[in-house]
Amino acid sequence: MKIRVIINPMAGGGRGKREFPTLLAKIKSLWPSTDCFLSSDPQGALDLAFRAQSEGYNCLVVAGGDGTVHALLPALVDSSLILGLIPLGGANDLARHWGIPLDLHGALEVLGKGKPRAVDVIETGSGTYIAGAGGIGFDVAVIERASQWRQYWKGLFPFFPAVVLEFFRYRLPWISVSAGDWQ
């Protein structure tokens, strides 16, 4: 199997950069011929992912958070590349949803022994993709509020006060949803 690893150095408040030497050593010990790259920005990572596809790679391993995975989805949708995930982000919702351990050793073990499976991907009206699950309404308001505080607090902590605050402030918007020929 031909594997390319793309590591987001900014994931988890710089965790990707801090863990890079350890991650690189562990990956190379398991799969010596693996190509590993630190991505400089989302577009650079996406370019690496598209090149992996054209260069005959079977598996693209993303070491980062949900944002990193979402940035690379255009290269994965309608391709034969298998996605592997090493969760390094703040919340790691996709890893939790997909049952991937949040610790480095556990995630690498799943990569080595796991079996590929299909996941849901949503294409938005703007042409971007969402993996796992999408939301509208209250949950999005909480995420937006928590995102403002993530520069001060890491991990899941910002979501707790965001839920409380939005509980008292949130007002239902008018929402229109369409898919295919129904609305």
Residue frames relative to the residue before (quaternion, step in Angstrom):
aa qw qx qy qz dx dy dz
M 1.0000 0.0000 0.0000 0.0000 0.00 0.00 0.00
K 0.2808 -0.7537 0.5785 0.1358 3.53 -0.93 0.98
I 0.0621 -0.8377 0.5408 -0.0450 3.58 -0.49 1.28
R 0.0923 -0.7466 0.6559 0.0623 3.54 -1.11 0.84
V 0.1591 -0.7740 0.6089 0.0702 3.56 -0.95 0.96
I 0.0895 -0.7659 0.6357 0.0350 3.55 -0.94 0.98
I 0.1296 -0.8065 0.5766 0.0181 3.54 -0.64 1.20
N 0.2724 -0.7387 0.5964 0.1566 3.55 -0.87 0.99
P 0.3202 -0.7846 0.4933 0.1961 3.63 -0.36 1.16
M 0.6903 0.4862 -0.2784 0.4578 3.61 1.17 -0.50
A 0.4433 0.7072 -0.4557 0.3093 3.61 1.24 -0.21
G 0.8451 0.1454 -0.1180 0.5008 3.54 -1.08 0.76
G 0.6567 -0.5289 0.3151 0.4356 3.58 1.00 0.77
G 0.7584 -0.3595 0.1902 0.5093 3.58 1.05 0.74
R 0.3707 0.7492 -0.4744 0.2760 3.58 1.28 0.12
G 0.6133 0.5691 -0.3474 0.4234 3.58 1.04 -0.78
K 0.6727 0.4811 -0.2905 0.4813 3.57 0.98 -0.83
R 0.6639 0.5099 -0.3029 0.4556 3.60 0.96 -0.87
E 0.7469 0.4115 -0.2142 0.4764 3.59 0.96 -0.88
F 0.4038 0.7600 -0.4504 0.2376 3.59 1.26 -0.23
P 0.6890 0.4709 -0.3308 0.4406 3.69 0.67 -0.88
T 0.6654 0.4925 -0.3000 0.4740 3.60 0.94 -0.88
L 0.6592 0.5210 -0.2960 0.4543 3.53 0.93 -0.96
L 0.6552 0.5162 -0.3039 0.4604 3.55 0.92 -0.93
A 0.6611 0.5097 -0.3062 0.4576 3.60 0.90 -0.91
K 0.6826 0.4840 -0.2948 0.4614 3.60 0.90 -0.90
I 0.6530 0.5071 -0.3191 0.4633 3.58 0.94 -0.85
K 0.6790 0.4903 -0.2932 0.4610 3.60 0.89 -0.93
S 0.6315 0.5191 -0.3483 0.4587 3.61 1.08 -0.58
L 0.6941 0.4547 -0.2713 0.4876 3.60 1.11 -0.64
W 0.7950 0.0627 0.0194 0.6030 3.57 0.96 -0.96
P 0.2395 -0.8457 0.4573 0.1351 3.61 0.26 1.26
S 0.7364 0.4295 -0.2537 0.4570 3.61 0.97 -0.71
T 0.3984 0.7364 -0.4609 0.2944 3.59 1.27 0.21
D 0.3239 -0.7064 0.5952 0.2045 3.56 -1.12 0.79
C 0.0653 -0.7971 0.6002 0.0141 3.58 -0.85 0.99
F 0.0429 -0.8028 0.5943 -0.0210 3.54 -0.92 0.98
L 0.2971 -0.6666 0.6461 0.2234 3.54 -1.19 0.65
S 0.2922 -0.7651 0.5429 0.1858 3.59 -0.70 0.99
S 0.3984 -0.7303 0.5049 0.2302 3.55 -0.93 0.88
D 0.7805 -0.0673 0.0807 0.6162 3.58 1.15 -0.65
P 0.7021 -0.4748 0.3035 0.4353 3.64 -1.19 0.29
Q 0.6612 0.5004 -0.3240 0.4554 3.62 0.93 -0.79
G 0.6347 0.5219 -0.3271 0.4666 3.60 1.01 -0.76
A 0.6451 0.5088 -0.3133 0.4762 3.57 1.03 -0.81
L 0.6476 0.5155 -0.3163 0.4635 3.58 0.98 -0.83
D 0.6249 0.5275 -0.3319 0.4703 3.59 1.02 -0.76
L 0.6423 0.5130 -0.3179 0.4724 3.61 0.99 -0.82
A 0.6526 0.5160 -0.3117 0.4591 3.58 1.01 -0.80
F 0.6582 0.4874 -0.3134 0.4806 3.61 0.93 -0.83
R 0.6417 0.5135 -0.3267 0.4668 3.60 1.01 -0.76
A 0.5984 0.5594 -0.3642 0.4431 3.61 1.04 -0.72
Q 0.6382 0.5332 -0.3100 0.4608 3.53 1.02 -0.85
S 0.7290 0.4314 -0.2459 0.4711 3.59 0.83 -0.99
E 0.6860 0.4713 -0.2798 0.4785 3.61 1.20 -0.45
G 0.6066 -0.6340 0.3266 0.3511 3.59 1.24 0.33
Y 0.3549 0.7210 -0.5217 0.2863 3.61 1.09 0.51
N 0.3847 -0.7212 0.5360 0.2109 3.54 -1.19 0.68
C 0.8123 0.1735 -0.0233 0.5563 3.54 1.06 -0.83
L 0.1291 -0.7530 0.6419 0.0653 3.54 -1.04 0.88
V 0.1264 -0.7877 0.6015 0.0420 3.55 -0.60 1.18
V 0.1690 -0.7817 0.5975 0.0583 3.53 -0.80 1.10
A 0.1015 -0.7606 0.6398 0.0422 3.55 -0.78 1.08
G 0.4970 0.6050 -0.4591 0.4198 3.53 -0.17 1.34
G 0.6146 -0.5453 0.4172 0.3884 3.53 -1.22 -0.50
D 0.7897 -0.3009 0.2382 0.4785 3.52 -1.33 -0.30
G 0.6404 0.5406 -0.3263 0.4372 3.59 0.98 -0.81
T 0.6368 0.5213 -0.3237 0.4668 3.57 1.05 -0.77
V 0.6468 0.5085 -0.3179 0.4711 3.57 0.93 -0.89
H 0.6780 0.4963 -0.3006 0.4513 3.58 0.84 -0.95
A 0.6319 0.5365 -0.3345 0.4483 3.60 1.04 -0.72
L 0.7319 0.4278 -0.2316 0.4773 3.60 1.11 -0.66
L 0.4336 0.7336 -0.4451 0.2751 3.61 1.20 -0.16
P 0.6054 0.5571 -0.3951 0.4086 3.67 0.91 -0.62
A 0.6761 0.4739 -0.2957 0.4806 3.61 1.10 -0.58
L 0.7012 0.4815 -0.2636 0.4550 3.59 1.17 -0.46
V 0.6084 0.5600 -0.3591 0.4327 3.59 1.07 -0.72
D 0.8432 0.0817 -0.1197 0.5178 3.56 -0.94 0.99
S 0.5836 0.5239 -0.4123 0.4636 3.60 1.06 0.68
S 0.5210 -0.6360 0.4666 0.3261 3.57 -1.26 0.21
L 0.4273 0.7098 -0.4624 0.3157 3.61 1.26 0.04
I 0.3067 -0.7077 0.6079 0.1884 3.53 -1.07 0.85
L 0.2970 -0.7528 0.5635 0.1663 3.58 -0.95 0.91
G 0.0689 -0.7469 0.6602 0.0392 3.52 -1.00 0.94
L 0.1608 -0.8121 0.5575 0.0612 3.59 -1.02 0.73
I 0.0768 -0.7277 0.6803 0.0420 3.51 -1.01 0.97
P 0.2760 -0.8188 0.4786 0.1560 3.59 -0.21 1.26
L 0.0359 0.7981 -0.5972 0.0721 3.55 -0.69 1.19
G 0.4987 0.6998 -0.3987 0.3205 3.60 1.28 -0.05
G 0.7007 -0.4582 0.3494 0.4207 3.52 -1.34 -0.20
A 0.8118 0.2184 -0.1001 0.5323 3.59 0.70 -1.05
N 0.1310 -0.8410 0.5118 0.1169 3.62 1.09 -0.71
D 0.0826 0.8386 -0.5313 0.0871 3.57 0.91 0.93
L 0.6552 0.5144 -0.3289 0.4448 3.61 0.93 -0.83
A 0.6451 0.5123 -0.3264 0.4635 3.59 0.91 -0.86
R 0.6461 0.5067 -0.3220 0.4714 3.59 0.94 -0.83
H 0.6715 0.5128 -0.2877 0.4509 3.56 0.91 -0.99
W 0.7433 0.3992 -0.2127 0.4929 3.58 1.01 -0.82
G 0.5144 -0.6841 0.3988 0.3292 3.62 1.25 0.10
I 0.4193 0.6869 -0.4812 0.3475 3.58 1.13 0.62
P 0.4665 -0.6839 0.4737 0.3005 3.62 -0.73 0.98
L 0.4696 -0.7056 0.4650 0.2557 3.56 -1.05 0.79
D 0.6257 0.5156 -0.3523 0.4676 3.59 1.21 -0.28
L 0.6444 -0.5736 0.3600 0.3552 3.55 -1.12 0.76
H 0.6695 0.5044 -0.3058 0.4515 3.59 0.84 -0.97
G 0.6826 0.4934 -0.2872 0.4562 3.60 0.88 -0.95
A 0.6505 0.5121 -0.3167 0.4629 3.58 0.98 -0.84
L 0.6593 0.4961 -0.3082 0.4736 3.60 0.97 -0.81
E 0.6157 0.5392 -0.3447 0.4597 3.58 1.07 -0.67
V 0.6410 0.5060 -0.3195 0.4806 3.59 1.00 -0.81
L 0.6297 0.5336 -0.3352 0.4543 3.59 1.00 -0.80
G 0.7060 0.4763 -0.2672 0.4510 3.56 0.95 -0.86
K 0.8052 0.2872 -0.1207 0.5045 3.57 0.98 -0.83
G 0.5468 0.6629 -0.3825 0.3394 3.57 1.22 -0.38
K 0.3289 -0.7131 0.5827 0.2091 3.51 -1.32 0.32
P 0.5144 -0.6509 0.4546 0.3242 3.59 -0.91 0.86
R 0.0080 0.7735 -0.6337 0.0046 3.53 -1.19 0.66
A 0.5541 -0.6082 0.4558 0.3396 3.54 -1.20 0.51
V 0.1094 -0.7667 0.6289 0.0686 3.55 -1.17 0.67
D 0.5467 -0.6121 0.4606 0.3380 3.54 -1.22 0.49
V 0.0186 -0.7588 0.6511 -0.0064 3.53 -1.06 0.85
I 0.1866 -0.7757 0.5985 0.0726 3.54 -0.92 1.01
E 0.2189 -0.7370 0.6205 0.1544 3.56 -0.98 0.86
T 0.3106 -0.7663 0.5356 0.1715 3.56 -0.74 1.06
G 0.6799 -0.4900 0.3642 0.4062 3.53 -1.31 0.23
S 0.6702 0.4883 -0.2983 0.4728 3.59 1.17 -0.49
G 0.5921 -0.6082 0.3574 0.3897 3.59 1.27 0.04
T 0.5576 0.5677 -0.4162 0.4399 3.60 1.22 0.09
Y 0.3603 -0.7287 0.5439 0.2081 3.56 -1.30 0.28
I 0.1623 -0.7423 0.6431 0.0951 3.52 -1.27 0.61
A 0.1974 -0.7785 0.5856 0.1095 3.59 -0.86 0.94
G 0.7734 0.3805 -0.2638 0.4330 3.53 -1.24 0.49
A 0.7203 -0.3364 0.2911 0.5322 3.55 0.26 -1.26
G 0.1974 -0.7540 0.6131 0.1290 3.53 -1.22 0.48
G 0.1301 -0.8055 0.5735 0.0734 3.53 -1.16 0.40
I 0.1190 -0.7464 0.6472 0.0998 3.50 -1.33 0.36
G 0.7527 0.4164 -0.2754 0.4292 3.55 -1.16 0.50
F 0.8740 -0.0379 0.0399 0.4828 3.52 -1.08 -0.89
D 0.6771 0.5041 -0.3131 0.4352 3.60 0.82 -0.96
V 0.6446 0.5056 -0.3240 0.4732 3.60 1.03 -0.72
A 0.6231 0.5318 -0.3375 0.4638 3.60 1.02 -0.76
V 0.6407 0.5106 -0.3197 0.4761 3.60 1.01 -0.79
I 0.6594 0.5064 -0.3133 0.4589 3.60 0.90 -0.90
E 0.6539 0.5052 -0.3210 0.4628 3.60 0.92 -0.85
R 0.6511 0.5023 -0.3135 0.4748 3.60 0.95 -0.84
A 0.6746 0.4904 -0.3000 0.4631 3.60 0.86 -0.93
S 0.6138 0.5656 -0.3487 0.4264 3.60 1.04 -0.73
Q 0.6152 0.5490 -0.3437 0.4495 3.58 1.07 -0.67
W 0.7354 0.4270 -0.2195 0.4783 3.58 1.06 -0.74
R 0.5082 0.6891 -0.4136 0.3095 3.60 1.21 -0.25
Q 0.5622 0.5767 -0.4036 0.4341 3.59 1.19 -0.26
Y 0.7163 0.4147 -0.2383 0.5080 3.59 1.22 -0.49
W 0.7913 0.1676 -0.0627 0.5846 3.57 1.04 -0.85
K 0.2739 -0.7758 0.5513 0.1389 3.57 -0.92 0.90
G 0.7609 0.4002 -0.2800 0.4271 3.51 -1.35 0.14
L 0.7819 -0.3360 0.2578 0.4575 3.54 -1.14 -0.69
F 0.4552 0.7402 -0.4279 0.2487 3.60 1.18 -0.43
P 0.6697 0.5167 -0.3411 0.4101 3.69 0.77 -0.82
F 0.6058 0.5888 -0.3580 0.3978 3.59 1.15 -0.49
F 0.6081 0.5835 -0.3637 0.3968 3.62 1.05 -0.64
P 0.7171 0.3898 -0.2832 0.5036 3.66 0.72 -0.86
A 0.5894 0.5761 -0.3723 0.4267 3.60 1.12 -0.58
V 0.6301 0.5218 -0.3347 0.4675 3.61 0.98 -0.78
V 0.6702 0.4976 -0.3052 0.4583 3.58 0.86 -0.95
L 0.6816 0.4944 -0.2944 0.4521 3.59 0.82 -0.97
E 0.6936 0.4664 -0.2806 0.4718 3.59 0.87 -0.91
F 0.5525 0.6054 -0.3965 0.4135 3.59 1.12 -0.53
F 0.7429 0.3969 -0.2164 0.4937 3.57 1.00 -0.83
R 0.7437 0.4289 -0.2213 0.4626 3.62 1.12 -0.59
Y 0.5959 0.6379 -0.3588 0.3306 3.57 1.06 -0.71
R 0.0803 -0.7569 0.6479 0.0290 3.54 -1.11 0.87
L 0.5125 -0.6650 0.4485 0.3066 3.57 -0.89 0.92
P 0.2537 -0.7597 0.5761 0.1633 3.60 -0.82 0.94
W 0.5069 -0.5581 0.5251 0.3947 3.55 -1.31 0.07
I 0.0589 -0.8138 0.5777 -0.0221 3.55 -0.73 1.08
S 0.1247 -0.7652 0.6280 0.0668 3.54 -1.05 0.83
V 0.0546 -0.7906 0.6099 -0.0024 3.56 -0.79 1.04
S 0.0237 0.7973 -0.6026 0.0255 3.56 -0.92 0.88
A 0.0371 0.7667 -0.6399 0.0357 3.52 -1.19 0.67
G 0.8273 0.0206 -0.0543 0.5588 3.53 -0.68 1.08
D 0.7895 -0.2961 0.2284 0.4866 3.57 -0.71 -1.08
W 0.6491 0.4770 -0.3562 0.4736 3.64 1.12 0.37
Q 0.1261 -0.7747 0.6159 0.0682 3.52 -1.30 0.50
